[in-house]
Every structure is written in C-alpha cells, then in structure tokens.
Amino acid sequence: KPFWSDRVGGSVCSAAMAHQNVDLDLLFHSHKDKKFLDKSGKKADEQVVNCLRCLAMDAVQQANSGHPGTPMAMAPVAYALWARVLKYDPQDPNWMDRDRFVLSMGHASMLLYGLIHLAGVRDIGPDGEPCRGGGGDARDDGLAVPLQAIREFRQHGSSCPGHPEYRYTAGVETTTGPLGQGVANSVGMAMASKWYAQTFNKPGFELFSYDVYAMCGDGCMQEGLSSEAASLAGHHKLDNLCWIWDNNQITIEGNTSWSTSEDIPTRFLAYGWNVLRVGDANDVEALHRAISVFKREKQRPTLIVVDSHIAWGAPTKQDHFHAHGSPLGEAEVAATKEIYGWPNEKFLVPQEVLDHFRGQLDRRNGARRKAWLEMLERYGKEYPKEAGQLQHIMKGTLPDGWDAACKEFPADPKGLATRQSSEKVLNMVAKGIPWLLGGSADCAPSCLTLLAGEDDFMAPSTGWGNYGGRNLHFGIRENAMGSICNGLALSKLRPYGSTFMVFSDYMKPAIRMAAIMEVPSIWIYTHDSIGVGEDGPTHQPIEQLTSLRSTPGLLTFRPCDANEVLEMWRFVAEHNHLPCALCLSRQGVPTLDRSKFGAASGLRRGAYVLADSHPEPEVILMATGSEVSLMLEAHEHLAKEGVKVRSVSMPCMELFTSQPVEYVRSVLPDAVRARVSIEAATKEPWMQWIGLDGEHVGMITYGASAPVKRLHQELGFTKEEVSAAARRVLSREPRAVDSYADVERQWKKRKSFT
C-alpha cells in the first residue's frame, strides 16, 4: 500500500456505525485519560455535534434546498477544530491574530452557520466594531447568525445565504461556493500571516502567529485551481496552512471513481506537503492528534485526509449521492434524529449546548485576545511607526502624505508605454503604502511590476528572500494568482497580480469573486490590444475589455498617458472597497501637454473632455488608452475642415456611469447624437454611449501577426478612417450591421498579407 495511507487514528467507519451514537470517549480524549473523564462533559460534546447535524438537516428541509450530507459527516471534525484548537474569540471575529477557518466546500454552508451560531459569533456593526446587543431575543441579540436566520436559510434577507458570503455574515472569512476558490484564498491568507509576522513581530512582541485551516471536499481537490495553489504553498513552505479534506468519495453525479482514479495524497507529497490521514471522521481524537502534528510541523503545509460518510447516520441516505444536494425528507430526518438520540423537534438548540461550546471558546481565547490587545498597546509605545502602520491596515486608511513621492510627468510627444509609466508610479505609491505588495505570473519583466529595492517573498531557507518580501512570484499560475491575491486582500493587505491582458481569461473566477466580496485586489494587465503586434492573435486581446467591463463591481481602467496612469494609481490606492483592473499598453503613447488638453484629474470621474474645437460640438469622438492619441489626430484633422468636434477620454466607464447625470450630459450632451468611439476592442461596452446613431472604430474579429503599424493600417486605426466615421455619423449614415459583416469577410480573405 502507499506509505501515506498509514492512518493517524487507524479507526474505520462502517455503514453499521450509522445505527450507533458516537463514542465521544474516543472523540475528544486520549485512552490514558479515559478513566478520569467527566461523564457530563462527554455527553455535552456529543450534544454539540448532534445539534450541528440536526440544524443542518432542519434548515435544508425547511428551505427545500441545500446540501445536508456533508455537514452531517463533518460536524465532529468541525467541532473538534473549533472547540479544541482554533485561536478564535467569537466576541471579536475581526481580531487580527485569529486563526482563519475557510469552508472551501461552500455548499456545506449550514455547517459553518451552525458553528457561528453555537459559538456565539458577534455581528459587526456599521462602525466596524462587534455588536454588543441591546434588544430582541436575549439568546440571539447581537449575533451574526441568530437562530431565526437559520430558520430562514437560503431566503432573502437571511444572514444564511445558500453559500457563505464575506461581508454579509460575520465569521465568514471568504465567499465560497465555486470549488477550489476557498483553498486558494487560504494560501493567500497563510502568506499574509507570514508577512505580518516577518514585518511586525519584534523581540517580546509576537503579534502575529495565526494559522489557516481550510475544509475542502472532493470537488475542491479535482479543480485545477487547488493544484496550482497547493503547488505554490508547498514551494513557499507555508507550515501555518492546514487543509482538511473530506474524502467521502461522493460528487453530484455519484461515486468519485466514475471520474477520477489519481492518488491525491501522493500528489500532495510531490508538492512538498506533509500528508496525514484520519480513517474515520467521527474519530476526532485521531483528528486532534493529526492537528497536533500540523502544529509541530515547521517546514511544510499539511493535508489531513479525513475519510467520511456523507449523511452519516441517515438510515437510507448515508453514502448516497442524493444526500449531497437535496433535502433528506421529513421521514428520513426524523429517523436520523432517533439514531442520534435527538428529540424530533425542529431547530432545537438546548441552552446547555450553547454553554458548553461557548464556554470552551471563551476559556481558551477570551483572555488570549485581551492579552493581545494589551501587548499591541505596549507595542505602540516601543514601535510607534510600525504600530501606526498596523492601525492604518486595520482601519483601511492611508498615512498622511502617502503620495508625497508621486510626481507628474512632463509633456513628451514620444512618451512612454503606459506599462512603463505604471512601473514608475507603482514604485512611487509603494513608498507611501508599505503594505502594498504583489507580483506576476512569470511576466514581471514584461508587465514591469517589480518593486525596486524590495525583497522577494520566499521561504528564508531558500536563501532567495524572506517572508517579509513585497515582490511575489506566482509562477505560470494565473488562476491561483488571482485567488491568492484575494486571500491577501481579505487579510487587509493591498495586493496586485499581473499578467498579459489576454490571460485575464484564466483569472475570471477570481475577478468575479473579488467583485462579489468587494475586496480591493488590483489586477495589472499589460499588452492590452493588437499593439502586441508580432505575437499574433493568440496574444492580442480583443474581447477581454468587454468581459472585464461586464463584471459588476469591477473598475476597469485604460489610461491614455503617463499622467492618467498617475491619477489612476492615486485613485486606486485611496479606494479599498472594490477590485480594479488596470489595462496598460505595450507600445509607447505620447504624454499629453495638459496646458492644451483637459487635466488628467478628470480620470476620477471616469470620462472628461480633452479637447473642443467649438463650445457647441456637432460630433463627439471618444477613446481610451493608446487610441486617445489617434483620436486627437483625427480631432485636429476634422477641426481643420471646419467640423465642430469634441474629443473625450473615457479611462473608466464604470466611474463615468456613477457620476451625476448633469456631469454626464455636460461631457456628452444629449443633443449631440453624432458620436464615434475608438478602441482596439469589441464595441459592446460603447453602445450605451454611441447609441444607434453612432459608430465604433474597433475590432470585429481577431488580429494577426505583424508589426503594430501595419496592423493599425490594415485594421482601420488611422486618422483618415476615424474622420470618415465621423463624417458618416454627421450625415446620419453610420456603418450598418451588414457592412461590419462585409468588413470581417474581407479581413479574413486578406489576413495572410505580407
């Protein structure tokens, strides 16, 4: 047999165990202590475990929707972790040095909601502080998850949505549901813990030492994202990271053997992880020993494989895939409660269950958190600079004068590629925000995202860096990079991740999750158009801008010159509630003379007037990024012909949309319906601005491998073509749909030009 299969506990759960109560003599206490056990304490442990199981069954049954099987199987594991190990004070779920618990298998959300309720986790008020009660049911007053919310599981307005949602429910460390996202987030959280410890811990002041636990299922293990994240975690030797794999061998379709036969534990050994195994999810004493091994590990992250039975105890549904995502049925719920020895009463939470669970957490962690706060106060007196930085991190604020190093760029007809000006500004901003850190998916020399003079984030044993480094190296793992950055952002750092814009497609799940959670991850996407040139259509982004702009809650910037880049970074640094995508050019663009054109500060409003040939324009040109300079060439060409033309830079459509209607109309007057948008991308985002009477000069197909000047000429990115489009819309004859199709056919015919 494989050497990893030696089990920590050695116990095996059979289907027959479904008809027995759990022997908690073995669940929480070692054999040598068994004869001294307090019988009432053992019974109380069993009551908490069964309460968690029954709450999950009742909530799913009442909602007629949800996933009861996994909470029933993993309740003993979750309880043992929270009650015996987790450094977590429910009175302050935002305590900076708390251990993080991530339920990566978010479909089992009732397990987490049950834990949050029974533990008495406080809700967080509008001021960011824990609620202390003040009305309502005394047992539920001020709780993040009151019992009524569990009764309303999956219903509108409940703090128990179908999958755990960060910001929506205190005690939820990250939004999970899309499998693999949670475990990848946990890698970012573990990296943040290492960074905090390296950066802020001092002799006699161990401010940060928290661990990160992620509970995951077979689906998480099959997603490629988890493989990328686990590989990087092993490389970084994140010994503060523990994944607990619920190995129930069940997915929606049936047994996992229908779709996979790989040796997952051996794969993790190859990643550089320590792999342990607990042969029965009910053998929590074995699990506790496994976690103790994790706590002693100083070189590797740990994977604990827990063999479990989905819907444990259900007479006819145990080990059946029907228990994965469907209610058990009233009769099955009643029969299962009888097996557990639990009264057939819905949503029963005995007071003794609350007292026992909350008492353990308070005894282990209440005094610990208070001591930490006292240590932080002493730390502030000895290390005021570092303490000040921590206060800003915790509050989400910036130090006074944080942008003192930011300098405007002089006008320059030759200018810089916006990726080059971004490199300069990024390093300016980093001087004022020491917790800004990030890296690239192996593209830093091209994306220009290295922080000059800063260390690399590496395990110290490699000799290549340390855990306080601000330059991260993700390798060719765009998918994991996005989710790890989200984990860093959830830990209150300001992370950025970079790659070529065409590869933003690999990051779509993480981008979407950042937008849902409203965390300020920064994505730097360079090589943002056909300006990539010779690399050809595989590397020339066409539809990616449309994809990014279609994501609610994501701010997508495409600056036109160095000073718009400067304003963009200033804005992004000051706003910590939304993710941002920064789309930057490979090729050089002029640095505009702002004494002749509108101020770059207009970027903060999303769009602004760059130039007017007449106070009452008859046609409006709009562009972003590298096409702005083309727009201004056409502007000058049209103005010489006597056309009353306005040119608008629109670096961020989302910001422009959020402006007061009066401002929007001042930039784009309703009366001026002759409008032309210019952007080397698809036209869909522009339709709201150009309308049916306007025209888009952009991409309707993929590009080709050729020098950029030739590509621009072939694809119509010339002042003559833009001017012709302006004349068509002035004549109320914009290019028709069939005309676009004809252009596409012609392009395909001549694509192999020389």
Protein Blocks (a to p, Z undefined) as FASTA:
>chain_A
ZZklpcfklpacdfklmmpccdfklmmpcfklmmmpcfklmmmmmmmmmmmmmmmmmmmm
mnopajfklmmmmmmmmmmmmmmmmgcdfklmkbfkbccdddfblmlmmmmmmmmmmnop
acddfkopacebjedjfklgopabdfklmmmgoiahiabdfbdcehklghiabdchiehj
lmmmmmmmmmmmmmmmmmmgcghiafblcdcdddddfklmmpmklmmmmmmmmmnopakb
ccddddehpafklcfklmgccdfklmmmmnopacdddfbfklmmlmmmmmmmmmmpckbc
cdddddddehihiaklgopaklmmgcebjklmmmmmmmnopacdehiacfklmmmmmmmm
mmmmmmmmmmmmmmmmmmmmmmmmlmmmmmmmmnopacehklmmpccddddfklpafklm
mmmmmmmmmmmmmkbgcddehilmmnopacehiacdddfklopacfkbcbdcebjafklm
mmmmmmmmmnopacdddddfklmmmmmmmmmmmmmnopabdcddehibfknomnommlmc
fklmmmmmmpghiacdddfbfklmmmmmmmmmmpccbccdddddfbdcddddfklmccfk
lmmnopacfbdcbfbdfbdcddehjllmmmmmmmmmmmmnopacdddddfblklmmmpcf
klmmmmmgfklmbdcddddbdfklmmmmnommbccdddfbdcddddfklmmmmnopafkl
mmmmmmmmmnopaccfklmmmmmmmmmmmmmpZZ
